[in-house]
Amino acid sequence: MKMKSLAVYFGIILMLLAAGCSRKTETIKIAGSDTMFKMSQECAKEFMYIYRDTNIEIKSCTDDEAIASLINNECAAAMTTRGIKKDEFELAKKNSKNLLQFIIGLQNIEKPEPSRKLLVLYTDSKPKGSVKKYISFVLGAHGQNIVKNSGFVPIKK
């Protein structure tokens, strides 16, 4: 009788420990410009170190593919080196998408006269939850330091 009670007691403890160890992990999918891929990976790695219950998957692609992925609900965010084209805006509008733009940095372009291209993160509607936290991270001091260390110009100093 005593052994049976002891076995039940340990069984309950093991179940409680297992329940406490299992965390729900959220996955954020981001389609990102090839130009920004390494920076995106570093931001994701640092973000996931801080927010261990979030997994970020980065898909390297062209700007066109990144925006198309966002419009087609294949990702939560698109990172590009350009603004939205008129046809993309119209397609988004047709699909009831309200794309929001977050400028996260600048890219130096070497020409006879130096110019800069925007580094942009787009979402469909106002970000919430982990996506909102990720954008805040990228725009914050830590994220902007990653932007700088990746060879881009941070927008915040």
Summary of the structure (lengths in Angstrom):
residues: 157
radius of gyration: 21.1
end to end distance: 68.7
largest distance: 88.1
contacts: 449
relative contact order: 0.16
helix: 48%
strand: 27%
